[in-house]
Amino acid sequence: MEMYRIAKASTIGAALRSFLFVVAGVLQMFLMCFALPAQKLTDEANKAGESIYFSLWYNHPEHAKPLVNIIARSNKLVKIVPCGILEFSLEKGLAVS
């Protein structure tokens, strides 16, 4: 609807107002479709090592070696960076530049 109003606007002010609504809608869609799910996935991946650590893994020596490797690898934070261009996270999605 706002795109139609931009095309049919008789003044610059009306067109600018409609354009700002479109930009706000696109930014909100980006936040909901990409940044928020990416942040949830990142949080879950970063909690894996902590969950294993508190699971009494040391009481099961047959599984200790792989679990120690997972704990060690989980110290590196997970980031979702498609094409190496932009990091998808809630922090980046809400940042005002």
N, C-alpha and C positions, 0 to 999 in steps of 0.2 A: 504494500500500500504506500509506504514511504517513497519507494522508487517512482511510483506514479506521480506522487506529489512533487518530487524533484523535477520530473519532466514537464509538469504542467504549472510550475510555480511562476507567478507573475513578478515577484520581487526577489532580490538576492537574499534578503533576510529569511523569507519563507523557504527558499531552496536550501540555505545553509542550515536552518533548523531541522529540516527533513533529513539532510545529509548526516547531521550529527546523530540523529536517531538510528540511522542505518549503521553508522560506525559503531555505536554503542551495542547494537544488536549483534553485529559480527564479533565484537570482542567478547560478549557474553557467551556466544556460541563456542568460540575458541576455548574459553575457560571451562565450560561444561563438557565439551566433547573431547578435549585433549588434555588440558592441564590437570583437571581434577582426577580423572582416571589414571593418568600417568603418575600423579603423586601417590595415589592409593597403592598402585603396583610397586612403586619405589619403596614406600613404607613397609609393605609386606616383605619385600626382598631384604631390606635392611634388618628386619626383625628375625630373620631365619637363624642367624648365628646366636643371637641372644636366647632364642627359644631352645636351641640345642644345648647351649651352655647350662641353662637351668633345668634340663631334663634328666639330670643324674647320669649322664653318659659314661662317667668314669666307673660305674658299677657294672658295665658290660664291656669287658676287655676285647671281645671279638669284634665289636663295632667301633672301638675307640679310635683307631687310626683314620678311617674315613671321616668320622665326625670331627676329629681335631683338624683335618684339612678343611672341612666346611667352615668351622669356626674361624680358622686363620684367613680364609678367603673372604669371609663376610666382614672383615674389618675395613675392606675397601668399599666405599659407598657406591651404590648403584645409581646411575644417571641414565635417563632416556634422552638420547640425542639423535634424532633421525637425520640422516645424511650429513651428520657432523656440523649442522648449521645452528640449530637452536635447541636448547635444553628444555624439555617439557617438564615443568613442575609447577606446583601451586605458587611458589615464591616468584618464579619468573612470570607466571600468568597474571599475578596481582601487582607486579612492580609497575610503578608509574615512572615513565622515563621522560 
